[in-house]
Amino acid sequence: MDFALTPEQQRLQTEIRTWVDAEIRPQAEHLDEAGVYPLEIMRSAAARGFTTITLPAAYGGMGLGAIEECILMEEAAAASAIVGISLITIYQAQTMLQLYGGERVKAHFLPQFREGLISSYALTEPRHGSDIRTLDTKARREGEGWVLNGRKAFITSASAAGLFVILAETDAGVTVFVTERDREGIFLETPDRSETIGLRNGPHMDARLSACRLPEEYLIGTEGKGVRQAVVVLDHSRVAAAAISLGIAQAAYTAAERWVMHRKAFDQHVFDFQGIQWKFADMRIAIEAARLLTYRAAWLLDQGQLPIEASSMAKVYASEVATKCALEGMQVCGLNGISVSAPFGRYLRDAKAYEVAGGSSEILRNTIAKEIRKAYKGGRRE
């Protein structure tokens, strides 16, 4: 086992940190207050290749893996989880296209990400939430293409996206399609419930599809296999989501540590009280455990495995650790911790939002339990 980053990964981490310190950290509070998509930051990320880390070089990417993607997500989210969630919807679309897209559609869309293309993953529906096995959005074959009708809800990054990955039901079952934002028959709307307490990268929009015509090649993968394809992509993105939560947790810990090491009370630094030290010890243990879970899941992806259980464990644990660290940061910093000028309120809102978004902790615990049942053979786990 080798738990160290390679020299190349360390150089990438340093490059990302330099970019984060210069372009994201100074804007983090403003991004949260404004609740808008960080378009200029994402253009800057694309120009540096940070939106295409896992794309093959043939499509303008770096040709790297899930570990490098996690490095990006953790470092970006340590400054602003808004940037992290904006990045993840880009990587979701890329993963779907890479794994399942035909050569024509890949050659058309994938190089555009290097030029700044932004994408969204449109799964959720008003009546069914995240139950992607039951869809009201329908697709029927007509001539040499498809016609889609229906509605998608609560689409992250939709306010800036130029490309949407959409699930719709055909006669064969749930199927994945891709479409440009400006295609005739797509109407974006901002519902009343669009604002969230955390991960505020612009309004979560609805998409109404009315006789939206798509060419045949815009069907991604195999007709009727969309649920399986979507689940595979979500298993990939849960690892990135865990890295975002890890970044939030580390940011909360670092901000709290900086304060208690300099603040004095009763003639000693706040950190020197044993009760405070125990809180920091517990946070450090939890963060390092979350990091190990997250990067192990990323490593499994890079080995060509689909780590359903590992990615679910990483996402559940890292998101809950982030919430815990934000709360403890508030607690140990006292009145400073609950001040609106302190960053802990933002950390807490972002952390809690990620216990729900990207697969709630309850759903993922069910997923883990299913994997436990599958692995249990004759009274033992194989």
N, C-alpha and C positions, 0 to 999 in steps of 0.2 A: 504494500500500500504506500502511495505517495500523496501526502496531503498538501504539498507545496505547489504553488503556481509555477509554471515554467518561466524562464526568462522572457520569452515572448509575451506571455500573459501578463507578467509584471509590467512590461513596457506599455502594453495596451492599457492596463489599469492606471498607470501614471498619466498617460495621454488623456484618458477620460477624466481623471481627477482635475487635471489642469483646465480642461474645457468646462467642467462643472463649476469650479471655483470662479472662473471668469464670466460665465454666461448664465448659469442657472441660479447659483446661490444668491447673488445680489437681487434677483427678481422673485425669489420664492414666496415671500409674504404678499407681494403684489399679485402674483398669479392666483394665490388662494383667495384673496379679497375680491379680485375681479371675476373669478370663475369663468375665464375664457380659455379657449384652446391656445397653447403656446406656439403659435405658428412660426414665428421667427426663430425660436429655439430649435424647432424641429427641422427647419430649413438648414440651420447651422449644423445640426446633427447629420443630416443627409450629406451635406458638403464634405464632412469629415469621414463619411463611410459608416457612421454609427447606427444608421437605420438599416444597414445591409450587412451586418457582421456575419450572418449565417448564410447569406446568398453565395452561390458559387461565383468564381471570378468571371465565368462566361456571361453572367448577367450583371456584372459590375460590382459584385460583392467581395468581401474579404475571404470567403471560403472557410470560415472558422466554425466553431461548434457552440453547444449549449453552455459550456462553462464560460466562454467569452461573452455570450449573451447575458449570463447572470452577473458577470462583472459589471457590464454596462448598466443593468437594471439596478443593482445594489448601489452603485456610485451615484447614479442620477437621482434615485429615490431618497438617498441620504440628504440631498439638498431640497428636492421637491418631488413628492410622490405623483404630482400632477404630470410631470415629465415622464415618469415611469409608466403611468397608465396610458399616456399618449403613445409611447413607444410600443407597448405590448400589442395594441390593436394592429399596428403595422406588421409586427412579426407574426401575428396570427394569420393574416391574409397571405403573407409570404409562405408560411409553412403549408397552408392548404394548397396553394398553387404549386409549390415545389413537389409535394408528395403526390398530388393527384391530378394536376393540370396537364392537358395535352401540350405538345411541343409548340404549337402555334400560339396558344394563349400564354404560355410561359414566355416565349420570345417577345410577345407584344407587351405584357404588363411588367414582368420582373425587372427589366432594365430601367423602368420609369421610377422605381423606388430610389435608385441612386440619384435621380434628378429631383427628389423631394416628394414623390407621390405619397399621399396619406390614405389610409384605408380603415374600414370599420368591419366588424364582425356582427352581422345582423341575425341573431338567433331568436331572441325573446319576442313573444307575442302578447298582446293585451290580455287575452283570455287564458293563456296557458303558461305564462311566465317562462321559466327555463326548461319546461317539459318539451324537448325538441322531438319527441316521438309522436306528439299530437299537434298538428299544424293546421291553421285555417288558411294559410297562404298556399295557393294552388298553382301548379304549372301544367299547362297542356301543350302537347306537341301540335304545331300548326305549320304546315309546309316544311321548310328546311330549318325551322327554328322552334322557339318556345314562346309562350305567352304567359306572363305571371300576373296574378291578381291576389291581393291580400294586404296585410299590414304587419309591420314589425315595430316593436316598441323599445324604448329605453336603450337606444344604440349609442354606445360610447364612441367618442371622437367623430360623431356624425356631422357636427357643425363644420368640420374642416375636410372631411374625407372626400376624395375624388373617386374612390373605388369601394364597392360593397361586396362582401361575401354574404349570400342570402340562402337560407334553407327554405325549400318549398316542397309540397307533396305532389308527386305525379302518380300515375296509375300503378307504378312499380314500387312506390313508397317515398320516403323522405329523400330528397336529392339536393345537392349543392350546386348553386349557380353563382356566377360573378357578373357584376354589371358596373358600368360607369355611373357616376352621380348625375350627369347631365343627359342621360338617355331618356327619351320620351316615355312617359308613363310612370315616372318616379316623382313623387311629391313629398318633400320633407316638411315636417311640422314640429313645432315645439309645444309639447303639452304642458299643462299647469304643474305637473309633478316632476318637471325636468331637472330641478336643482337638487343636489345632494349635499350632505353636511361635509363630506370629504371627497377626495379624488376629483376635485372640481375643475375638470379640463373642458369646460363649456357645457351648454345644455345637452342633456341626453335626449336625442330627438326620436320621433317616430318617422317611419317611412311608409307611405301609402303607395301600393303598386296597383295601377289601373291599366290593364291591357298593355303591360310593359313587354315589348318584344325583344327577344335575345337570340343571337345566332346559335347554331348548334354547338359550336366549340366553347360557348360560355357555360355549358354544363361541365362541372368539374368532377372528375372521377367517374364512378359508375352509377347509373340511374338506380335509385332505390337503396343505395348504400350510404346515404348522407349522414345517418346517425352515427355509424361507425367512424366515418371520416371526421365528423365534428368532434367526436370523443377523443380520437387520436390527437387532433390539433389542441384540444383543451388539456390533454395530458402534457403536451409540450409547454403550453402557456402557463400551466400551474407552477411549473418550475420557475419560470420568469416571475410569476406573481409572488412566489415565496421569496425570491431575491429582492423584490420591491419592499415587501414587509420587513425583510432583514435590514434593508437600508433605513427604513423608518425607525426600527428598534435601535440601530446603531446611532442614529442622529439624536434620538431622545437620551440615550445613555451618555453620549459625548457632551451634550449640552448640560445635563445634570452634573456630570463629573466636573466640568469646568467651574461650575458655580460653587459646589461644595468644597472644592480644593482651595478656593480663595476667600470664601465667606467665613467670618468668624462669629461665634456665639459662645457666651460664657467663657471667654478667654482662650478658646481653641477653635481650630478650623472645624467646620461642620462635619467634614469627612471623618474626623477623629473620634466621633461618637460611635461606639460599637454597633448600636442599632442601625445607624446609617451605613456603616461598613457592610453589615450583613445584607442590606438591600442591594448594594452594588455588587457584592459577591453573587447573589442570586441572579441579578440581571446579566452579569458576565457569563455565568453558567448557561443561562437560557439562550443568550445570543449565540454563544459558541456551539451549543447543541443545534440550534436552528441553522447555523451556517453549515455544519456537517451534514445535516439532513438535505439541505438545499443543494449543495455542491455534489453530494453523492448522487442525488437524482439527476443532476445535469450530466455527471460522468456516465451514468447508465444510458442516458439518451445518446451521448457521444459514442457509446459502444454498440449502438444500433438496437438497443432494447427499448421497450415501451414500459416505463416504470410507473404503472398505474398506482400501485400502493405507495411507492416511494414519493412520487410527486404529490399525491394526496396528503401524505403525512407531513411533507415539507410545507405545503401550503397551509394546512391547519395549524401546525405548530408555530410557524414563523409569524402568521397573522396574529395569533393570540399572544405571542411574545411581544410583538410590536405594541399591542394595546397595553400589556402589562408594563412595559418600559415607559410608555408615555404617562401612564398613571403614577408610576413610582417617581418619575422625573418631577411631576407636579408636586408630589408629596415631600420629597427631600428638599425641594427649593422653597417650600413654604409659600408666603405671599407672592414672592417672585415667580413661583411656579404656576400660580393661577392668574397671574396678570395677563391681560389681553396682549401686552407687548412681548410676552414670552412665547416661544415657539411650541410649547407643549400642547396647547389647545389644537393647533394644526396637526401635530403628530397624532394626537388622540383621535381626531375626526377621520384622518386618513387611514389610521390603523384599523379602527372599528369598521369603516366602510369596506375594508378588504377582508374582514371576517364574513362579509355577506357577498361582495362582488367576486366574480370569477369562480364561483362554486362555494356555497356557504359551508361553514364548518360542519353543520349537521349533515348536509348531503355528502360531503367528503368522508365523514365518519362512516356513513352507510357504505360508501365505496370501499373503504378500508375493510369493513366487516365482510363484504362480499369476497374480497381477495383472501381474507382469513379462511372463510368457508371453502373456497376453491382449493386452497393450499392444504387443507386438513384431510389427510388420508389415513384411514385406519388408526385413528387415535394419535397421530403425530403430524407435525407440520413438515412438509418436504421442502 
